[in-house]
Amino acid sequence: MKETYVTSEQHPWRPTRRRLTDTLLAALAPVAVCSLALGGLTTWVGAGKAGSPARIVVSSGRVFLPYGDSTETAAFFDVSNPGGADDRLVKVTSSATDGEIGLSRHSTAGSGAAYKAALSSAPIPAGGELSMSPHGLDVVLRPKAGWRAGDLVPFTLHFEHSGAIETIAVVVRPSDPAS
């Protein structure tokens, strides 16, 4: 019987310096990516944003006193979201108004003409705010008769994730500087 000797080139399972180096380099890429992802998640959690829901704060509610025979007026609110998730204003209601209440955005066309467009919702980004104004986003409504400057009008702002938030708006003249 003849003895045969096996060399390392005949057995693929036997480690060589080249195979060990290739294996180490192949394993290094996923380990580096996982380490980077873990570092990012650790930073995110440390900043208090992990699992943090939207937290909506409504302030500075004001509504314009209707002028002349106008059947519509506008209300404005400052809405901030110090939470960690985006939210969306989807509806505004009030028991002190007549008819439908809607969101609207006022813009200017290239020729300087202004127009308004009805909106179904308005985004409030995480860590951001939405400041309504006569030159941007507002709430269009039909006022009940008898409003006077200084009156308080109750509103409920409905958000996609945060639910309903009740607030009040002060009736102001459109010419008031605080408008």
Buried (B, 14 or more C-beta within 10 A) or exposed (E): EEEEEEEEEEEEEEEEEEEEEEEEEEEEEEEEEEEEEEEEEEEBEEEEBEEBEBBBBBEBBBBBBBEEEEEEBBBBBBBBBEBBBBBBBBBBBBEBBEEEBBBBBBEEEEEEEEEEEEBEBBEBEBBEEBEBEEEBBBBBBBBBEEBEEEBEBBBBBBBBBBEEBEBBBBBBEEEEEEB
